């Protein structure tokens, strides 16, 4: 007997930080800051969108909305005509700050469609691999989509006609802190500052640091300061975000903290690290608080300093909330 498809689903997608310094377009981290979408099939065939939180009053409220466009892309990938749908979005991921807001919206739209279509993986849960393929196709690159779908720390790449992602368990000692400025920066503008070619020495240096970064995040966080050094993209983007560049330099050089530009910026991500034995520093929960206080002393007003946890699970698809 065919399984009855649900008429509505609830989706939650995490913020993400891509690159993490030298892992340009390949490495990403899922952060415990979430967008939520409720999708309900409409019998009249119309698409409607409601938005609360980030982006409210700024984004379109029709089929051109990014969540709605991704929703339709998933149905197209399944070879089906999309139904009318009512999308209710509650956004916490800042827009235009380098925290993966577009990947979060795209993943939410694809996952909502996946829930309504009944896409299931081998274990009976959501078919994350299928969601990842469609979402990365819509986004055009996988570095934010991969951690958004799978959670944790991911390495992603393109192989032939398919996107690939390897989820890795990050060290439990990591304590990310997002330093979010008021100003925004589009990914297109940030990418437009990158040169067509870079010196071979810089490429080799960055490749080595990216390899080290994978090891550092996965189990050797004491190496993060060296591992987050980059010569491939951050220096070229400094003119578009001088305050972020200043903060990264000061935190790295004066505080000896592994600070990087998050994605295309202008958010700065600091990868705080608990000591191996938390008793060495008293209450382990105070590590992030102490680092955040030292950051606030350097940013002043106009910045939101937010300690965050790493999201371990990625996108979640559940029944609508009552």
N, C-alpha and C positions, 0 to 999 in steps of 0.2 A: 504494500500500500504506500503511495507516495507521501513523503513527509509534508505536512502543511507548513507553508512559509509564514513567518511572523509578519504582522502588519506594522510593527514599530520596533525600534531598537535604540539603545543608549550606547554611545561611544565616548571613550575618554582617551586622549592622546597627550603624551608628554612633550614638554619643550626639549630642545636638543642643542648641543654645542658641537659644531663641526670643526675640523682641522686640528684644534688643540695645539696650535703651533705648527710643527712641520708636517702634519698628516693631511696635507692639502687635498681636498676632494675625496678623502679616503677614510679618515678616522672620525668617529663621532661618539658622543656620550649623551645618554638620556637623563633628563633632570626632572625632579619631582615638582613640576609646575605644569598645570593641565588646562587644556581646552576640553570642553564637553559638548557633544551634539546629540540631540534627540531627533531621530528621523521617523516620520510616520507617513505611510502610504496615503495618498489622497485619491479619492475615486473620481474627481473631476478632471484629472490629468494635469493640473497646474503645479508649478513649483513655487513655493513661498519660503522666505528666509527671515528669521528673527535673530537679532544679534544683541547680546548684552555683554558688557565688559569691554575688553580691548577691541578696537575697531568699530564700536557702535557709533553710528552716525557718519561713518567714513566709507564703509564698504557697500557694494550693491546688495539689494535685497531681492534679487530675482535669480533666474537660471544662470546668470553670468558670475554669481558668487563662486569663489574658489571651491568651497565644499560641494556646491551643487554641480560644478563642472566635473569634479573628480568622481562624484556619484554617477554621473552619466557615463564617464569613461569606463567605470567598472562594469556597467551594464553592457556597454559596447564590447568590452573584452569578453563578456560571457555570451555575446551573440544575441542579446535580448533588448527589446525596447524598454527604456526606463519608464517606470510609472510616475504619476504625479507624486510629489513628496513635499511634506512640510518639515522644514529644518529649523530647529531651535538651537542656537549656538550660544554658549556661555564661555567666553574667552578669558583666559588669564595670561596667555603667552603674549608678551609685548610684540607689536608689529614693527618691522623695520629696525630691529635692534641686534640681529645676529643670533637669535635664539630659536630659529627654525619655525617661525610662525606659518610660513607657507607649507612646509612639510607637514606640520601638525594639521593644517586645514585639509590638505590633499589626502593625507592618511585617514583623517576622520571621514571624508566623503567616500573614499574607497571602502573603508571598513563598514560604514553604514550600509552601503550596497551589499557588501559581503554578508552581513548579518541578515539582510532581507532576502538575499538569494540562497542563503543556506550553505555558503562555502565552508567546508569543514576539513581540517587537517587530519593526518593519520591518527592522532590521539583523540579525535573527537572535538577538539577546540577549534578556534578560528584558523583558517588556512592562511597563516602568516606569510608563507612563501608567495602565494598567489597575490595577496594584498600588497606585498613588497614589490612584485614585478609591475603591477599596474600603477602603483603610487610613484615608483621611480621613473616610469615612462612619462607620467604626467609632469613630474618635477624636472626631469631631464638630467638629473644626477642623483646618486644614492646616499651621499654622506650624511644628510640629515634624516632622510626617510628610513634608513636602516635602523638607527637607534630608536626612532619613533615607533617602528613596527615591532622590533625584537627586544627593546630595552637594553639597559646596561651599556657596555662598551662594544663598539662594532668596528670591524674593518670591512669596507665595501669596495667593489670594483665592477668593471664590465668585462664579460667574456663572451665574445661572439654577439649573439642576439639577446643574451640574457644578462640580467643584473645578478651579482653575487654578493652575499654578505656572510660574514663570520662573526657571530656574537661571542664575546669573551667576558668572563666574570671579572669585574674590576676589583681592585683591592678594597677590602672593607675599611681600610684606614683613610680612604679619600673623603674629603669634606669640601665639595665645590662651593664657591662663593661667587655669585653673579653681581657684577658692578654695572648697573644699568643706567645710562645717561638719559636725559630727556630728549635729546636730538635723535633723529633717525638717519639711517643711511640705506639706500636701496642696494640690493645685491648687484644689480646691473651696473650701477655707478662704481661700486667697489671693484668689480671684475674688469671694468673698463680701464682701470689704472694699472693693470698688470701688463708687463712687457711681453712681446711675442717670444722673446728668447731671454735666457738667463745664463750667466757664466757657468761653465762646466763645474768649476770648484764649488759654487753655491749649490748646484743640483746634487752633487755628491755629498756635500755636508748635510743637506736637508734629508737626503735619503737615509743616511746613517742615523740621524736624530729621530726620524720617523720609526725606524726599526727599534731604536732604544725606547721610544715612547710607548710602543706596544708592550714591551717588557715592563716598563715602569708602571703603567696604569694597571697591568694585570697582576703584579706581585712585587714590584720593587719601587714603591713610591718615593723612596729616599733619593732616587735618581731623577726625579721629575724636573728639577731646575735645569739640569743639562739637557734632558730629553725634550723639553719644550722649546728649545732654541730653533729659530726658523730664519732662513735666508731666501725663501722662495716667494713669499707674498706679503708679509706684514710690513716690511720696510717701504714697499711701493704704495701701500694704502695709507700711509701716515698723513699725507696732505689732506685727505678727506675726513680724518678724525684726529686732529692734533691733540686734543685733551686725552683721548683714549691712549694714544701713543705715548704721551707723557706719563700717564699712570702706569702703563705696562713697564716702561723703562725704570721708573722710580721703585716700583714694587720688586722688580727683578734685581736691580743693582744695589738698592739701599736696604730693602727688607729681606732680600734673598728668598723671595716667594716665586713659585712657578706661575707667573701671570701670562696670559695670552689674549689675543683678540678672539672673541667668540664668533665663529663663522666669518661672515663678511663685516662684522662689527655693527655699531661701535661699542657694544657691550664688551667688558673685560671679564674674563673668567679666571679666577684664582683657584688652583687646585691645592687646597689646604690638606695637610697630612697629620693624622694623629701619631703620636709616638708609638713605637712597637709595644711598649708596656704603658697603657694609659695612666697607671698610677704614678708614672714619672712626672706627669703634669697635672695631678689632681683629677678633677672631674673632666672626663674626656669631652663632654659636651661644651666645655668652655673653650676648646681649641678654636672653633669657628668664630665664637664671639670675640675672642681676643684678636684674631686676624681681621675681622670685620671692623673692629674699633680702630685698628691701625690704618685700615683703608680709608675710613671716614675722615680721619685726620688729614688725609691727602686730597680728598675729593671736595670737601665742603658741601654746599647745597647743590641741588640740581642732579644728584645721583641717588639711585636707590640701591643700597648695599644689601644683598639678599643671600644669606646662607641657604643652601639647598641640599637635599639628599639626592643620591643617584636613583633613578627609577629602574627597578630590576626587571619589569615585566613588559614594557611597551604598551601598544594599543590594547584596550579592553573593550569587548563588545558584550553587553548585558541587556536584560529586559529593561524597558523604560522604568524610571522611578515613579513610584506612586505619588 
